[in-house]
């Protein structure tokens, strides 16, 4: 069953990946929002530019037509007062050129009620010319309105260029129609004036009347757009509901360009100015800068995504490693807690970080009592240095494992023998040594058994003395010591006289008893720690006497022979004493002058055979026979 903690650990890489994705999306979102705001700011600035431009141009248009209106009002007033007789017309022909003092005015014309030209500022022969077919003429003739009429652009009959007309009705004294006073403004004048302003590569300025008729448009050298009826365009469909001035986005019906514009109506005349810029031109710098910034942002996001991917992958790997370690730790705990051996984990400061439940059986203390205590507590002082050196070598990396036997204090049993197997542990992240794991088992019974086996291996089972193997090892050691120290080493070889006859006469049990009795005498005689009494073979025994000269050796040998006599064990087959006796061969050597310990054994053996050949029951020093009767006397 998956716990909530394990589930949380499993979801951690997903959360990390989601967090990285959230950061990337946030950066992209903020960047997109910033670019959108920058775009809107660019459009707002462009709107302000075209609005200011439209305000200026409509003012210019008002000023131009106000001038035309002033001239026409004065001219009509004079004609209505003076009439249209020949004298008045002659004076007017002289007067009109003086009114054309501005380059705004193309020409001034006066027509009678039939459309015939009466006077003009143009230097042409206008006799026979008639303008009664013009729309503005018909409108004045049919309407009593005396206001200034700004008409559709027309091509001038005198010059052939496109012009804008401004006209007023002339009345007779009785109010009947008397003609038309006309002032023309060259379309090129407005176009030339508008060219002074920068609208961008695809921007434009248009002057229209309220009916949607195009009067002037920039970038129209051929005049293809002049007079165009745009009344069906979206701007004019709901004209009455629109404010007098506003920002207006549209796709131009003239050239298909998407435009950002500002229209401004005249408050005095039926005119409006439409100043526009191409939306693409306005946004072109922003698009260039935005593309550069987008590359930087995408690069940054990509970098964050790559780093995030790497970190998430590392986190996922560490998660998997942690899960493996947790599983291993769980298995370790299961094995450790079910094991009869005590398992401990030791930190670099020698503190116990983990102790398995078997510690109660091994040491007598519980795991809670041992945790965070020193791992060296309770070790016998004689073993402490050896254990500390082994642990220090492991922590220094000089060895990966160590095994040793030592004495350990037990809460109830006093002192036990323990065997420890130590292995180093490595940190999962750095691979550095971070502690030691020790498996400890109680070796007391095994140690006792080993000691018993060792004793059995070196002890004669019948007499309890050292056996031949132990004798040989001790002889080699003592020979080397005496050679090193320059001291003497003595050896007694002892043989029971006629022991085979004793066995045959009294039986093997009695023979064993005889040998055990002699063993007790020898054991009592070898009182010094370095002395050794051993069963050399069969009924033959040896006594090794370190740091002992010939006199001391003879004294010990005689003491053994005499002690056996005092025991007075009957031996009917051993005349003349009819008691159990021994023959003793003794030898003393100076190892510093002899290279081999076998020479000492050979000398003692020769002395033993000499004692037997001399009648038994006596001690013979190497090169000297000492009979028992003489000694006893």
LOZAZA-68369 format. One record per residue (C-alpha): x, y, z; residue number from 0. Coordinates in pm, 1 decimal. Layout:
BEGIN
X:Y:Z:NUM
...
! end
This chain:
BEGIN
0.0:0.0:0.0:0
140.9:339.0:-102.0:1
150.6:588.8:182.3:2
74.9:957.3:140.4:3
439.4:1037.8:210.1:4
560.6:800.4:-61.4:5
295.7:937.5:-297.0:6
416.1:1289.9:-224.0:7
773.3:1187.6:-301.5:8
658.4:1026.4:-624.6:9
477.9:1342.7:-728.8:10
769.1:1570.9:-638.8:11
936.1:1554.6:-985.1:12
595.8:1622.8:-1144.7:13
549.3:1924.4:-921.0:14
899.7:2044.3:-1005.0:15
832.1:2000.8:-1378.0:16
501.5:2183.6:-1336.8:17
677.5:2464.0:-1149.2:18
936.8:2500.1:-1428.0:19
658.3:2496.1:-1687.9:20
467.7:2757.2:-1484.6:21
776.0:2981.4:-1474.8:22
823.7:2946.2:-1850.0:23
456.3:3012.6:-1918.5:24
459.8:3309.3:-1680.6:25
761.9:3460.9:-1855.0:26
600.2:3404.8:-2194.9:27
268.1:3541.7:-2068.8:28
427.2:3851.4:-1915.5:29
633.7:3904.4:-2228.5:30
323.6:3871.3:-2449.0:31
130.8:4108.4:-2221.4:32
417.1:4356.8:-2228.6:33
440.7:4337.9:-2607.6:34
64.9:4381.2:-2637.9:35
81.1:4683.9:-2411.1:36
373.8:4821.6:-2612.8:37
174.7:4766.7:-2931.1:38
-125.6:4945.9:-2786.4:39
100.7:5229.7:-2672.5:40
239.9:5263.3:-3024.4:41
-114.3:5277.4:-3161.2:42
-217.9:5529.8:-2895.0:43
77.5:5751.3:-2982.6:44
-8.8:5724.4:-3350.1:45
-371.4:5811.4:-3268.1:46
-253.2:6123.6:-3087.4:47
-32.7:6216.2:-3385.2:48
-310.7:6182.2:-3642.3:49
-557.6:6357.9:-3409.6:50
-326.3:6657.1:-3375.0:51
-271.9:6652.7:-3748.6:52
-644.0:6639.6:-3821.2:53
-708.3:6932.4:-3584.0:54
-445.4:7138.9:-3763.5:55
-566.1:7051.4:-4112.9:56
-933.6:7116.8:-4043.8:57
-831.0:7453.8:-3905.7:58
-640.2:7518.6:-4226.0:59
-944.1:7416.0:-4432.8:60
-1169.1:7644.1:-4224.0:61
-931.0:7934.4:-4273.0:62
-916.0:7875.7:-4647.6:63
-1291.1:7858.7:-4697.2:64
-1347.3:8144.4:-4455.1:65
-1125.8:8357.5:-4680.3:66
-1324.5:8243.1:-4983.1:67
-1649.8:8314.7:-4801.9:68
-1534.2:8665.7:-4710.2:69
-1440.2:8745.0:-5068.7:70
-1770.2:8609.4:-5200.8:71
-1980.1:8796.8:-4945.5:72
-1812.1:9126.2:-5038.4:73
-1841.7:9060.2:-5409.7:74
-2210.9:8960.2:-5396.3:75
-2291.5:9261.0:-5178.4:76
-2134.5:9498.8:-5426.1:77
-2305.9:9341.2:-5727.0:78
-2645.0:9348.1:-5556.8:79
-2595.4:9718.6:-5480.6:80
-2444.9:9828.4:-5812.0:81
-2619.9:9579.4:-6039.0:82
-2466.8:9395.2:-6332.6:83
-2464.3:9674.0:-6587.9:84
-2173.8:9728.7:-6830.8:85
-2013.0:9998.6:-6618.4:86
-2029.8:9787.3:-6304.8:87
-1889.3:9483.7:-6485.3:88
-1605.8:9691.6:-6632.2:89
-1515.0:9819.8:-6285.9:90
-1550.9:9466.7:-6146.7:91
-1314.4:9326.8:-6408.0:92
-1059.3:9575.3:-6284.3:93
-1137.5:9503.0:-5918.1:94
-1132.0:9119.4:-5917.8:95
-759.2:9068.7:-5971.2:96
-693.4:9269.6:-5655.6:97
-894.2:9012.9:-5452.0:98
-678.7:8728.4:-5572.8:99
-399.0:8819.8:-5341.3:100
-346.6:8471.2:-5196.9:101
-224.6:8149.4:-5355.7:102
-521.4:7982.3:-5192.9:103
-756.2:8138.0:-5449.8:104
-737.3:7993.7:-5797.9:105
-991.4:8218.9:-5964.5:106
-1299.0:8442.3:-5912.0:107
-1591.4:8435.9:-6154.4:108
-1923.3:8615.6:-6196.8:109
-2209.0:8468.9:-6404.0:110
-2544.7:8623.8:-6491.7:111
-2878.4:8452.7:-6450.7:112
-2825.1:8260.8:-6778.4:113
-2482.7:8128.2:-6685.6:114
-2296.4:8368.4:-6914.0:115
-1956.4:8481.8:-6789.3:116
-1961.1:8845.0:-6682.8:117
-1619.4:8884.0:-6521.1:118
-1319.3:8668.6:-6408.9:119
-966.9:8689.0:-6280.2:120
-857.8:8457.3:-6560.5:121
-679.2:8616.9:-6853.8:122
-877.9:8438.9:-7121.4:123
-1139.4:8526.4:-7376.3:124
-1456.4:8417.5:-7197.8:125
-1703.2:8551.4:-7446.6:126
-1935.3:8276.0:-7542.8:127
-1856.8:8068.8:-7229.0:128
-2150.9:7953.7:-7021.0:129
-2161.4:7766.1:-6688.2:130
-2533.3:7714.4:-6654.5:131
-2475.6:7340.5:-6672.9:132
-2269.6:7335.2:-6358.7:133
-2432.5:7177.3:-6056.3:134
-2356.8:7468.6:-5826.8:135
-2520.0:7708.1:-6080.0:136
-2837.5:7502.8:-6097.9:137
-2852.9:7469.5:-5724.3:138
-2828.8:7848.3:-5667.9:139
-3078.8:7913.8:-5940.9:140
-3327.9:7672.9:-5790.5:141
-3272.7:7760.9:-5424.8:142
-3320.3:8103.1:-5260.4:143
-3051.0:8015.5:-5001.7:144
-2787.7:8288.2:-5001.7:145
-2527.7:8092.0:-4803.7:146
-2193.0:7988.5:-4945.4:147
-2208.7:7657.9:-5128.0:148
-1901.1:7436.3:-5136.6:149
-1957.3:7211.5:-5435.8:150
-1811.6:6896.6:-5574.4:151
-1465.2:6920.0:-5723.7:152
-1475.5:6985.4:-6096.6:153
-1227.3:7030.5:-6374.5:154
-1171.8:7394.9:-6460.6:155
-1286.8:7501.1:-6807.1:156
-1027.5:7768.9:-6809.1:157
-725.9:7567.5:-6695.2:158
-827.6:7200.9:-6701.2:159
-714.1:7126.0:-6344.5:160
-924.7:6995.5:-6057.3:161
-1074.6:7270.0:-5848.3:162
-1302.2:7307.7:-5548.3:163
-1581.5:7559.3:-5590.3:164
-1725.6:7800.1:-5336.8:165
-2020.3:8003.1:-5466.9:166
-2298.5:8237.5:-5356.7:167
-2628.7:8342.2:-5518.8:168
-2668.1:8695.3:-5656.0:169
-3017.7:8846.5:-5638.9:170
-3189.3:9130.3:-5818.8:171
-3340.7:9404.8:-5602.1:172
-3670.3:9218.9:-5617.8:173
-3505.0:8898.8:-5485.2:174
-3509.6:8714.9:-5813.2:175
-3209.4:8518.2:-5930.7:176
-2949.1:8744.5:-6087.6:177
-2649.9:8508.0:-6121.4:178
-2368.7:8340.4:-5929.4:179
-2041.7:8460.3:-5779.4:180
-1784.1:8178.0:-5783.0:181
-1443.6:8136.4:-5618.5:182
-1227.1:7833.7:-5697.9:183
-949.4:7674.5:-5497.2:184
-703.1:7449.9:-5670.7:185
-703.8:7093.1:-5539.4:186
-329.5:7091.0:-5587.7:187
-301.3:7368.4:-5330.4:188
-435.3:7145.2:-5055.4:189
-234.7:6846.4:-5179.4:190
83.3:7052.4:-5181.2:191
10.6:7183.0:-4834.1:192
-56.1:6834.0:-4701.2:193
273.4:6708.3:-4837.2:194
449.7:6915.4:-4574.5:195
347.5:6659.5:-4313.0:196
495.2:6312.7:-4257.7:197
228.1:6044.9:-4267.2:198
460.1:5752.1:-4319.5:199
521.9:5557.1:-4639.4:200
156.3:5464.6:-4680.9:201
-22.4:5740.2:-4485.2:202
-268.0:5985.9:-4636.7:203
-482.2:6294.4:-4569.6:204
-822.8:6339.5:-4726.0:205
-1052.3:6641.0:-4737.6:206
-1417.8:6542.7:-4790.8:207
-1749.9:6713.5:-4772.0:208
-2022.1:6584.1:-4544.3:209
-2186.9:6398.8:-4829.5:210
-1885.7:6173.3:-4859.4:211
-1740.0:6332.1:-5174.5:212
-1362.1:6323.7:-5190.0:213
-1229.3:6677.2:-5238.9:214
-858.3:6625.0:-5189.9:215
-636.7:6324.9:-5120.2:216
-263.2:6306.4:-5089.2:217
-62.2:6065.1:-5306.7:218
-307.0:6121.6:-5591.6:219
-95.4:6275.6:-5865.2:220
-334.6:6159.6:-6135.1:221
-643.1:6286.4:-5953.8:222
-805.1:5943.6:-5971.2:223
-957.7:5982.1:-5625.1:224
-1087.8:6341.2:-5654.4:225
-1466.6:6351.6:-5673.8:226
-1499.2:5990.5:-5562.2:227
-1829.3:5924.9:-5384.2:228
-1765.0:5747.8:-5054.9:229
-2107.1:5791.7:-4906.1:230
-2151.4:5414.2:-4890.1:231
-1832.9:5369.8:-4688.3:232
-1883.0:5258.2:-4322.0:233
-1774.3:5599.7:-4198.2:234
-2070.4:5771.2:-4365.7:235
-2339.4:5506.5:-4322.5:236
-2410.6:5605.1:-3963.2:237
-2274.5:5955.4:-4002.1:238
-2539.6:6123.4:-3791.4:239
-2469.6:5905.3:-3487.2:240
-2094.7:5962.0:-3493.0:241
-1920.0:6232.0:-3288.1:242
-1766.7:6532.6:-3460.5:243
-1416.4:6392.0:-3414.2:244
-1292.7:6044.9:-3330.0:245
-1032.8:5777.7:-3393.9:246
-1137.6:5552.9:-3677.6:247
-982.0:5221.1:-3786.4:248
-1079.0:5102.4:-4130.7:249
-966.2:4929.2:-4443.2:250
-946.6:5190.7:-4715.3:251
-1186.8:5128.2:-5005.8:252
-946.3:5322.5:-5226.7:253
-623.1:5124.0:-5186.5:254
-715.9:4837.8:-4948.8:255
-465.8:4946.9:-4682.1:256
-559.0:4888.0:-4316.3:257
-549.6:5236.5:-4166.8:258
-543.4:5406.3:-3830.3:259
-712.6:5743.9:-3877.0:260
-869.0:6038.7:-3707.7:261
-1152.8:6232.8:-3863.6:262
-1242.1:6589.0:-3770.3:263
-1552.1:6773.2:-3890.8:264
-1550.6:7144.3:-3948.1:265
-1769.8:7338.7:-3712.1:266
-1830.8:7611.3:-3979.4:267
-1846.6:7432.0:-4313.7:268
-1976.1:7098.2:-4440.6:269
-1624.6:6959.7:-4450.5:270
-1418.7:6698.7:-4272.8:271
-1051.4:6603.5:-4268.8:272
-947.7:6239.2:-4246.2:273
-581.3:6201.9:-4139.2:274
-460.3:5843.2:-4148.0:275
-150.9:5629.8:-4116.8:276
-99.7:5276.2:-4234.7:277
-139.0:5045.9:-3937.0:278
147.5:4835.1:-4066.7:279
369.7:5145.6:-4088.5:280
281.6:5240.1:-3730.8:281
353.9:4892.3:-3598.1:282
660.2:4818.5:-3813.3:283
917.1:4950.2:-3556.0:284
731.3:4773.0:-3278.9:285
725.9:4448.3:-3476.0:286
1100.3:4469.6:-3536.8:287
1175.9:4542.9:-3171.9:288
921.4:4283.6:-3056.7:289
1080.7:4019.2:-3276.6:290
1420.0:4095.1:-3122.1:291
1277.5:4088.0:-2771.6:292
1083.8:3770.2:-2849.9:293
1405.7:3597.6:-2959.2:294
1570.4:3701.4:-2633.1:295
1268.8:3591.5:-2426.1:296
1236.0:3261.0:-2608.6:297
1608.4:3205.6:-2563.4:298
1573.7:3277.4:-2192.7:299
1270.7:3050.9:-2163.2:300
1451.8:2778.1:-2355.4:301
1750.0:2813.0:-2122.6:302
1523.3:2794.9:-1817.3:303
1342.8:2497.0:-1969.9:304
1672.4:2315.9:-2038.0:305
1803.0:2391.4:-1688.8:306
1465.8:2297.2:-1541.5:307
1462.4:1973.7:-1742.5:308
1811.9:1892.5:-1617.1:309
1717.5:1973.5:-1256.7:310
1393.6:1774.5:-1279.9:311
1584.6:1482.9:-1426.7:312
1842.5:1507.5:-1148.9:313
1562.3:1531.0:-894.7:314
1393.0:1230.2:-1049.4:315
1716.9:1034.7:-1045.3:316
1780.1:1131.2:-685.0:317
1421.1:1037.5:-607.6:318
1474.3:695.8:-759.6:319
1805.5:661.2:-578.5:320
1638.1:766.5:-254.6:321
1362.0:512.0:-311.6:322
1622.1:243.1:-379.8:323
1808.1:347.4:-66.3:324
1485.2:341.3:132.8:325
1410.4:-5.8:1.0:326
1764.4:-115.7:78.7:327
1741.7:38.0:422.8:328
1410.9:-139.6:480.4:329
1567.7:-468.6:373.7:330
1870.8:-391.8:586.0:331
1653.6:-319.3:887.4:332
1452.5:-635.1:826.2:333
1765.7:-846.8:806.4:334
1935.1:-658.8:1090.6:335
1636.9:-680.9:1322.2:336
1580.0:-1050.2:1250.7:337
1947.7:-1139.0:1281.3:338
2087.2:-1294.6:1597.8:339
2398.4:-1081.6:1549.9:340
2402.2:-720.8:1665.4:341
2418.9:-477.3:1372.2:342
2533.2:-121.9:1438.4:343
2607.8:183.3:1230.1:344
2889.9:405.2:1354.7:345
2931.8:770.1:1254.4:346
3258.9:946.5:1186.1:347
3253.1:1070.4:1546.1:348
3231.6:706.8:1670.9:349
2871.3:761.8:1788.3:350
2619.7:482.2:1738.9:351
2364.3:588.9:1477.1:352
2175.4:259.1:1460.6:353
2164.4:-50.3:1684.4:354
1965.2:-364.7:1604.2:355
1741.3:-528.1:1867.5:356
1991.6:-813.0:1917.2:357
2197.2:-572.9:2126.8:358
1997.6:-680.9:2432.8:359
2126.6:-1036.7:2399.7:360
2482.2:-933.0:2305.2:361
2541.9:-651.5:2556.6:362
2245.3:-654.4:2794.4:363
2147.1:-295.4:2701.2:364
1852.4:-194.8:2477.5:365
1886.6:-8.6:2148.4:366
1740.6:310.8:2297.4:367
2002.5:302.7:2571.5:368
2289.1:253.7:2328.3:369
2187.2:502.1:2055.4:370
2407.7:811.9:2035.6:371
2660.9:665.3:2278.2:372
3022.7:586.9:2193.8:373
3075.0:266.5:1997.8:374
3396.4:211.1:2199.2:375
3220.7:210.1:2536.2:376
3254.7:-121.8:2721.6:377
3559.3:-247.1:2527.7:378
3830.9:-397.1:2749.0:379
4120.5:-150.9:2796.5:380
4373.5:-408.6:2672.6:381
4181.9:-433.3:2340.5:382
4093.4:-62.0:2306.8:383
4399.2:51.9:2109.7:384
4369.0:-233.2:1860.0:385
3997.2:-161.8:1800.4:386
4051.8:215.7:1768.3:387
4329.9:163.5:1513.9:388
4110.6:-68.3:1303.5:389
3818.3:178.4:1299.3:390
4047.6:474.9:1224.2:391
4202.4:287.9:930.0:392
3855.6:222.1:787.8:393
3750.7:587.2:819.1:394
4073.5:701.6:651.4:395
4000.8:473.6:356.7:396
4306.9:256.0:416.7:397
4086.0:-54.9:422.9:398
3728.8:-138.7:329.4:399
3669.6:-401.7:596.9:400
3818.9:-532.4:917.5:401
3756.9:-827.0:1150.5:402
3880.3:-879.1:1506.9:403
3794.4:-1047.7:1837.0:404
3789.3:-844.3:2156.1:405
3650.5:-841.3:2508.1:406
3325.9:-654.2:2568.1:407
3149.7:-565.2:2890.1:408
2803.8:-724.6:2935.7:409
2545.8:-569.5:3164.7:410
2466.3:-895.4:3346.8:411
2742.1:-1142.6:3253.8:412
3037.0:-918.7:3330.0:413
3272.7:-972.2:3036.0:414
3223.3:-1160.1:2712.5:415
3427.8:-1228.2:2403.0:416
3288.1:-1067.3:2085.2:417
3380.5:-1082.6:1717.5:418
3322.7:-771.6:1503.6:419
3313.2:-750.6:1121.4:420
3338.0:-388.1:1006.2:421
3266.5:-236.6:664.2:422
3282.4:127.7:555.0:423
2970.4:307.3:423.6:424
2971.4:571.5:150.1:425
2751.3:879.5:115.3:426
2507.8:841.5:-176.7:427
2560.6:1195.2:-305.6:428
2937.1:1243.5:-274.9:429
3073.6:889.4:-251.3:430
3277.5:991.5:53.2:431
3313.4:765.1:357.9:432
3043.2:863.4:607.5:433
3068.6:587.7:866.4:434
3113.6:221.8:946.7:435
2871.4:-71.4:974.8:436
2966.1:-331.1:1235.8:437
2819.1:-681.9:1273.6:438
2894.7:-814.4:1623.1:439
2838.1:-1163.4:1758.4:440
2895.1:-1321.4:2099.8:441
3206.1:-1541.6:2076.4:442
3231.6:-1636.2:2443.5:443
3128.1:-2001.1:2402.4:444
3328.7:-2035.5:2085.0:445
3628.1:-1870.3:2252.2:446
3604.2:-2107.4:2546.2:447
3579.4:-2397.6:2305.8:448
3878.3:-2269.6:2111.7:449
4076.4:-2233.4:2432.2:450
3982.1:-2587.2:2528.0:451
4077.5:-2715.0:2184.7:452
4402.4:-2523.5:2202.3:453
4466.9:-2672.1:2544.5:454
4384.7:-3019.0:2418.0:455
4612.3:-2966.4:2123.9:456
4905.9:-2892.9:2356.7:457
4820.1:-3107.8:2661.8:458
4869.0:-3475.8:2722.6:459
4530.5:-3626.1:2799.3:460
4657.1:-3882.0:3051.1:461
4891.0:-3679.8:3269.1:462
4773.0:-3324.8:3210.7:463
5127.6:-3223.2:3118.9:464
5226.2:-3054.7:2794.8:465
5246.4:-3289.6:2500.5:466
5533.3:-3340.0:2257.4:467
5407.4:-3070.5:2021.7:468
5389.6:-2811.7:2297.8:469
5735.7:-2917.6:2417.5:470
5889.4:-2873.3:2072.7:471
5734.9:-2525.4:2034.2:472
5844.7:-2417.4:2382.2:473
6196.7:-2554.5:2327.3:474
6232.9:-2349.2:2008.8:475
6105.6:-2034.5:2183.5:476
6325.4:-2076.3:2490.7:477
6627.2:-2162.9:2278.9:478
6581.4:-1841.6:2081.9:479
6534.6:-1641.4:2402.1:480
6842.0:-1790.3:2567.7:481
7044.4:-1731.7:2254.6:482
6925.8:-1368.6:2246.9:483
6987.1:-1312.1:2620.0:484
7306.8:-1516.4:2641.9:485
7169.8:-1740.7:2919.1:486
7190.1:-2119.8:2978.6:487
6913.6:-2368.1:2900.3:488
6884.4:-2709.5:3070.2:489
6682.5:-3018.2:2978.1:490
6586.6:-3331.7:3172.3:491
6474.6:-3646.5:2986.8:492
6306.5:-3895.4:3225.5:493
6215.3:-4257.8:3151.9:494
6026.9:-4503.6:3382.7:495
6241.9:-4809.6:3441.2:496
6098.7:-5138.3:3308.5:497
5759.9:-4977.9:3243.9:498
5656.1:-5250.5:2997.5:499
5707.2:-5515.5:3264.4:500
5503.0:-5299.1:3505.3:501
5217.2:-5288.7:3252.1:502
5239.0:-5659.8:3186.8:503
5245.1:-5741.8:3557.4:504
4996.8:-5490.9:3698.7:505
4784.2:-5408.5:3393.8:506
4738.6:-5099.2:3183.3:507
4517.8:-4921.2:3437.5:508
4790.8:-4945.3:3693.6:509
5037.0:-4833.8:3428.3:510
4824.2:-4525.7:3358.3:511
4808.2:-4455.1:3730.9:512
5184.3:-4479.5:3751.6:513
5229.9:-4228.9:3469.6:514
4976.7:-3989.0:3623.9:515
5160.9:-4007.0:3957.5:516
5489.6:-3921.9:3786.9:517
5312.8:-3640.5:3601.3:518
5198.9:-3488.6:3929.1:519
5555.8:-3498.7:4062.2:520
5687.8:-3328.8:3746.7:521
5413.2:-3065.6:3751.6:522
5497.4:-2984.3:4115.4:523
5865.2:-2964.8:4033.0:524
5827.5:-2718.2:3735.8:525
5722.0:-2433.5:3960.2:526
5866.0:-2135.3:3773.0:527
5648.4:-1978.1:3498.0:528
5908.9:-2051.3:3231.9:529
5962.7:-2416.4:3338.9:530
5782.9:-2679.8:3134.1:531
5703.0:-3042.0:3222.4:532
5591.6:-3249.9:2922.5:533
5517.6:-3607.5:2830.8:534
5779.7:-3671.9:2567.0:535
5639.1:-4003.3:2448.7:536
5507.7:-4326.2:2607.5:537
5673.8:-4358.9:2951.8:538
5932.6:-4090.7:2866.5:539
5898.7:-3734.1:3006.0:540
6091.8:-3406.0:2968.6:541
6144.9:-3102.5:3187.5:542
6268.7:-2781.5:3026.6:543
6450.0:-2542.8:3262.9:544
6528.6:-2196.9:3114.9:545
6806.9:-1985.7:3268.7:546
6934.5:-2289.2:3464.7:547
7292.9:-2417.8:3487.0:548
7422.3:-2775.8:3533.0:549
7402.2:-2768.5:3912.9:550
7045.9:-2645.2:3915.4:551
6952.0:-2898.0:3649.6:552
7104.4:-3186.7:3850.8:553
6930.9:-3067.9:4163.9:554
6589.6:-3063.9:3995.4:555
6650.3:-3406.5:3837.3:556
6752.7:-3559.3:4170.7:557
6449.4:-3404.9:4334.0:558
6222.0:-3575.0:4082.4:559
6391.5:-3914.0:4125.5:560
6378.6:-3881.6:4502.2:561
6014.0:-3774.7:4504.8:562
5922.2:-4089.1:4309.8:563
6121.1:-4301.4:4558.0:564
5933.1:-4134.8:4841.3:565
5605.4:-4230.4:4671.0:566
5714.0:-4597.3:4702.7:567
5505.0:-4740.6:4422.4:568
5561.7:-5123.0:4411.7:569
5724.0:-5263.9:4098.5:570
5812.4:-5629.3:4155.2:571
5977.0:-5653.6:3813.7:572
6225.5:-5373.8:3893.1:573
6500.4:-5514.3:4117.3:574
6674.3:-5440.3:4337.1:575
6442.2:-5175.5:4493.4:576
6121.2:-5347.0:4382.5:577
5977.8:-4989.9:4348.8:578
5892.4:-4770.2:4051.5:579
6206.9:-4574.7:3959.2:580
6319.8:-4351.3:3675.8:581
6638.3:-4293.9:3483.5:582
6719.6:-3928.1:3418.0:583
6939.2:-3779.6:3147.2:584
7036.3:-3413.1:3193.5:585
7205.8:-3164.7:2964.6:586
7285.8:-2795.2:2981.3:587
7362.6:-2584.6:2679.6:588
7460.4:-2227.3:2596.2:589
7256.7:-2142.4:2284.5:590
7474.7:-1846.3:2195.8:591
7756.6:-2095.2:2122.5:592
7540.3:-2360.1:1951.7:593
7316.4:-2300.8:1653.0:594
7057.4:-2580.7:1692.9:595
6838.3:-2681.3:1987.8:596
6854.3:-3043.9:1872.4:597
7204.9:-3065.3:2016.8:598
7061.4:-3011.4:2365.2:599
6802.1:-3285.6:2313.5:600
7063.9:-3522.3:2172.3:601
7293.4:-3458.9:2469.4:602
7012.2:-3524.3:2719.7:603
6910.7:-3834.2:2526.9:604
7264.3:-3971.8:2535.3:605
7280.2:-3903.9:2906.7:606
6947.5:-4090.4:2950.9:607
7077.7:-4399.3:2771.1:608
7392.2:-4381.8:2977.3:609
7179.8:-4380.3:3292.5:610
6992.3:-4688.2:3173.0:611
7311.4:-4866.7:3072.9:612
7462.6:-4780.4:3411.4:613
7192.3:-4962.7:3601.6:614
6891.3:-4734.9:3595.8:615
6743.6:-4539.3:3885.6:616
6997.5:-4265.0:3850.9:617
7065.3:-3923.1:3695.5:618
7336.1:-3875.6:3439.8:619
7454.5:-3531.4:3337.6:620
7582.6:-3508.0:2988.1:621
7938.5:-3649.1:3025.9:622
7887.8:-3744.8:3395.8:623
7710.2:-4039.0:3567.2:624
7550.0:-3972.4:3906.0:625
7421.8:-4303.9:4066.3:626
7128.3:-4292.5:4301.0:627
7287.1:-4471.0:4595.3:628
7573.3:-4227.3:4595.2:629
7331.4:-3936.9:4584.9:630
7116.0:-4080.8:4859.7:631
7420.6:-4138.0:5083.2:632
! end
